[in-house]
Amino acid sequence: MRLDIYLKQTGLIKKRSEAKRACENQQVILINVEPKKVAKASQSVHIGECFQIELENRLIKIEILRIPIRTPSRKDRARFFRLIDEQHIDSFSDLSF
């Protein structure tokens, strides 16, 4: 399964186009390889891979546990990944008045 489709189906990112854009803007990084590698939207995902995803207001690290065959229901989405770390980013922290 493609990375952008995985991110959309598991609910980590709401739209496939947003997932693709995040990959193009180097906001999705494969972290369980040395050196860390910027992920491409078209790359295949595999069980055990770990990704860092930088969104507007948070930075999350996940490990892929399963790959869905079809779009899971909302309550079942969390079964497909494990949240390793989550940091909330204050979008106004870099503003000085």
C-alpha positions in Angstrom: 0.0 0.0 0.0 1.2 3.5 -0.8 2.2 5.8 2.1 -0.2 8.5 1.2 -3.1 6.1 1.1 -2.1 4.5 4.4 -2.0 7.9 6.1 -5.5 8.7 4.8 -7.1 5.4 5.6 -5.7 5.3 9.2 -6.9 8.8 9.8 -3.5 10.3 10.6 -4.1 12.8 7.8 -7.6 13.6 6.6 -7.1 13.8 2.8 -4.9 11.9 0.4 -3.9 15.2 -1.2 -2.8 16.5 2.2 -0.7 13.4 2.8 0.9 13.7 -0.6 1.7 17.4 0.0 3.2 16.6 3.5 5.5 14.1 1.8 6.5 16.5 -0.9 7.2 19.2 1.8 9.5 16.7 3.7 7.2 16.5 6.7 7.1 12.7 6.7 10.4 11.0 7.6 11.2 7.3 7.8 13.1 7.2 11.2 14.0 3.5 11.7 16.8 3.6 9.1 20.2 5.2 9.3 20.4 7.9 8.0 16.8 9.1 8.4 15.1 9.3 5.0 12.5 11.6 3.7 9.4 9.5 2.7 7.8 9.7 -0.7 4.0 9.5 -1.1 4.3 6.6 -3.5 6.6 4.4 -1.5 5.2 1.1 -0.1 4.7 0.8 3.6 5.7 -2.3 5.6 4.9 -3.6 9.0 7.5 -2.4 11.6 8.4 0.8 9.8 8.5 4.0 11.9 7.6 7.4 10.6 7.8 10.9 12.0 4.9 13.2 10.7 5.1 16.9 11.2 1.6 18.4 11.1 0.5 22.1 11.7 0.2 21.8 15.4 1.8 18.5 16.4 4.7 16.2 15.7 3.9 12.5 15.9 6.0 9.3 15.6 4.2 6.1 14.7 5.1 2.5 14.1 3.1 0.6 11.5 1.4 -2.5 13.1 -0.9 -3.6 10.3 -1.9 -2.6 6.8 -5.6 -2.3 6.1 -7.1 -4.2 3.1 -9.9 -1.6 2.9 -10.8 1.6 4.7 -11.4 0.7 8.4 -14.1 2.2 10.5 -13.2 5.2 12.7 -13.1 3.1 15.9 -10.8 0.5 14.3 -8.2 2.9 12.9 -5.9 2.9 15.9 -5.3 -0.8 15.5 -3.1 -0.2 12.5 -0.4 1.9 14.1 1.2 2.5 17.5 1.8 6.0 18.6 5.4 6.2 19.8 5.6 9.9 20.7 3.4 13.0 20.3 4.5 16.6 20.8 2.2 19.6 20.5 3.7 22.6 18.7 2.7 26.1 19.7 2.2 27.9 16.4 2.7 31.3 18.1 5.9 30.5 19.9 8.1 32.1 17.3 6.3 35.4 17.3 7.8 38.3 19.2 5.9 41.5 20.0 
